[in-house]
Amino acid sequence: MAATGMFQATANIKGAVSLINQLDIERFPLLLGRILQKLHAKDGKVFTEDEEDKLQASLGIEDKKDLQLILDILSFIFEQAVYHVAKPSILKQQLLNIDLDEVKVDTFIDVWSANAKSVIDRVRQRDFVNNQLEDINWQLNLQLAQSQKSKMKAPNAVLELGIRSNDKKENVHVEFSHTELYDFYNKLEIIQSQLDSLSK
């Protein structure tokens, strides 16, 4: 059966594709190779903060959020390719379907063809932690700033995640500013898109 939609044209994917199409083609293969090398790494980070700053400057990307979106979507594309054990010809068509520039698509396929077997083998051998999210609670806080700026307010949200691992349950608290919560929401949208693709 042909893959009818490994990637859905969500707002995040459309935005990322527009940014990716503008990237310098000379640096693109190195970027893809690094992402594939770090795919499913235990620390979950492709680049350190310092490396991201240097990458942002070398690629000429003004907004750090744009860089993060590019990295997230490139990782997502490779994760989907791994999950579907995608043949290069199928992956190429899927990438063209989301309007990725043909030169970038060809680079993607070259990198994927050279690394697919080793990446798929590595991911298959990876240990998955059996943690389950049982419940979520939250509260909103409004913190007044220091007296010199007494009119400023700093709203934040605290999520309490009930995580069960084997027979133990642990509550994990995560605090978000408005900006951090928005970034987290965008990541959840990418995850939802992945789940939707996998359930087809």
N, C-alpha and C positions, 0 to 999 in steps of 0.2 A: 504494500500500500504506500503510495506517495505521501510524503509529509505535507499536509495541507497548511500547516501554520505553526512552525516552531516558534515564531515570534509574532506577537500581536502588536499592531501599530498604536501602542499607548502613547500618551503625551510625553512620557519620559524617553521612550525609544525614539520617537520622532525628533525630540529635542537633541538627543545624543547623536543621532544619525547626521543631523544638520551640522553639529560641531565636528564630528569625525570626518565628514567630507571636506572640511577646511584644513585638516591637519597636514603637516608637511609629510609627504610620502617617503622621504629619506629616513625619517625617524620612526615611521609607522611599524616596520617589521620588528625593530628592537622592542618597541612598546608591546606588541602582540606576544613576542617571545617571552618577555618578562612575565606577562600576565599568565600565560600558559604554564610557565615554570612554577609560579606561585599558586596556581589554581588549587583550591581546597587546602591551602597551607594551614597549619594549626593555629597560627596567630591571626589568620583571616585578613592580613594586610599584604597588599602587593608591594607597596612602597612605604618607607618610613616617612615621617613628617618632613624631614630635611630633604629626602629624595623627591617628595611631592612638590616642594617649593622649587627645586631645581628643574623638575620636569615641567612645571607650570610655566616657568620662565623660558625654557628651551622650546616649548611648543607655542609660545606666544598667546597663552590663554589668560585672559584678564581676571576672570572670576574663579576662585577656588572651587565653588560649587559646580561650575561647568566641568572642571577637571574630574571631580569626584563622580559626576554623572557619566562622563566618558568611561572612566575606569569600571564603574558598576555595570554599565551596559556591555562593554567588551567582555567582562568576566561572565556576565549572564549568557552572552552568545556562545562562548566556549563551553559553559556548563550545559547548555542545551545540546550542543554538538556532542559532548561526551555522553549525555543521557541517551540520546537517540543513536549513538554510534554512527554519526552522520557521514555518509560518503561525501567526498569533495564536491561532486556534481550536484548533490541535493542541497548541501550547505550553500553552495554558490547561488542557486536559484532562490533559496530562502532569503539570502542577504540582498539580492537584487530586488526581491519583492518588497523590502522595507526601504527601498530607494537609496541604499548605500552605493556610493560612487564605484563604478566598475573597476577602476584601478585599485581602490581600497579592497574591493571584493577579491580581486586576483591575489593581492598580498595576503589577505586572510587565508585564502585557500592554500597558498604556498606554505605558510606557517603551519596550518592545520595538517596538511598532508605530511609534512616532515616530522611532526610531533605527536600525531593522534594516537598511535599505538602505545607509546610510552606513557602518555597522559592518562589514557583510558585504563591501562594496567595499574598505574599508581592510584587512581581514584577507587578502583575496585578493591584494592588491598587496604584502603583506609578504614580505620576503626571509627564507628559511629557511636556517640554517647547516647545512651537510652534515657534521655531526659524528656519529660512531658510537661507541658504547661496545663495546669489544672484550673487556675482561676486568675483573674486580673481585677485589682481594685485601684482606684486612683483618688487623688485629692488635689485641689488647686490652692495655691498659696499666693498671697500678695504681700510682698515684702517692701516696706518703705525704705528708701535710700537714706544715706547719711544726712545729718541735719543741714549741711551746707546746700544740699540739693533736695530739700524735704518734699518738693512737689513731685519728684520722680518716683515711679513705682516699678517694681521688678516682679512681674507675675511669673510663676513657674508651676509646673505640674510634677507630681510624684506618682509614679506607677509602682504598684506592688504586684510582683509576679509570683504566683504560687507554683513552684517547680517541684515535680516529683521525680526522684531518681531511685529506682528499685523500690525499697520500702521507706525511704526517707522523703520528707517534704520540707522544702526550704522556701522562705519568702525572701525574694530579692527586691530591693528598693532601688529605683532609678529615677533621678531627678532631671528634668528637662527645662531649659528656657524655652521661650516661644519659638526661637529660631531652631534650636535643637530638636524640638518636637516636630516641627515642620519637615526637617531633614529626615527624621525617623519615619514620618508618614510617607515620604517619597520612597524610602527604602522598602517599606511595607507594600507599596504599590508594585514595585518591581518583583517582590516575592510572590504577591498575588498573581501577577502575570505569569510567573514561572509555574505556579500551581495550576493555573487555568490551562496552560500549555500541556502540562504533564497529564492532566485528567482527560484530555481529548482522546 
